[in-house]
Amino acid sequence: MHYRHLLIFLQNDKLADQTGTRVAYHKLLIKENDDCQYELDKLSEHDVMTYIHSIPSKDPSTEGIAKEDPYYRDIKYYHDFEAFLQVATEPYPLVPLDIARYFLLIAPMTLKKLNLLLNIAYHRYQFEEDEALFYYEYPITGLSTQFISLEDLPSRTIHHDNDKFSIPDDYMAPIMYRILFSEKKMNKPLFLQKIKQHYKEMSIDEILHDDFIDVSQFRSNNACNAHHHTT
């Protein structure tokens, strides 16, 4: 017997958790007139952007399609649409990797500069808005393992050249979508653009001597150690 698997992914590359697990709604189409119009209409009502994959298979399980194509591995599949809808519509906090992706769209940079900009962005936003820009647990230390090993996932592809990392601007849409719709904070993209414009051409030494924000607190820790906060 032949089956057709219908997978609905979230366009904003939303994760089931902050470990990098992707989420998708799975519906097995058996009859010729089966579709997912109801599900797509409900997601559209909540302004949730999605993309769909339709996969023919002789195996009715998601394990079967994961064996056939590595793209479908390491995904948390939802078979209950209401549970998936809740995940798709609930507010979600930004984390350092979200902001790191944005900065790496701007210009190639080393991990040291990337972490310095994350520190600056975090503290400047907290000063201006009296709230956290993102949930800051730890510095970015392993982009090669967190991203480059996942090159088959387009919105996470990071290029590595001579100790500098970058993301092609082709992937602007999913990265910006996640920032735009995080907790519906429309001021966050404007703030990040300000940080980007000011620092993108500067070296680390120039940043440390710049008066846009007091970065003296970052000098002693080589601009890379994270400040632990919970929000």
Sequence and secondary structure as in RCSB ss.txt:
>XXXX:A:sequence
MHYRHLLIFLQNDKLADQTGTRVAYHKLLIKENDDCQYELDKLSEHDVMTYIHSIPSKDPSTEGIAKEDPYYRDI
KYYHDFEAFLQVATEPYPLVPLDIARYFLLIAPMTLKKLNLLLNIAYHRYQFEEDEALFYYEYPITGLSTQFISL
EDLPSRTIHHDNDKFSIPDDYMAPIMYRILFSEKKMNKPLFLQKIKQHYKEMSIDEILHDDFIDVSQFRSNNACN
AHHHTT
>XXXX:A:secstr
  EEEEEEEETT  BSSTT  EEEEEEEE STT   HHHHHHHHHTT  EEEEEEEES  SHHHHHHH GGGSSE
EEE SHHHHHHHHHS     HHHHHHHHHHHS B HHHHHHHHHHHHHHHHHHHSS SS   S    HHHHTGGG
TTSGGG  EEETTEEE  GGGHHHHHHHHHTGGG THHHHHHHHHHHHHTT  HHHHHT SSS  HHHHTTTTT 
      
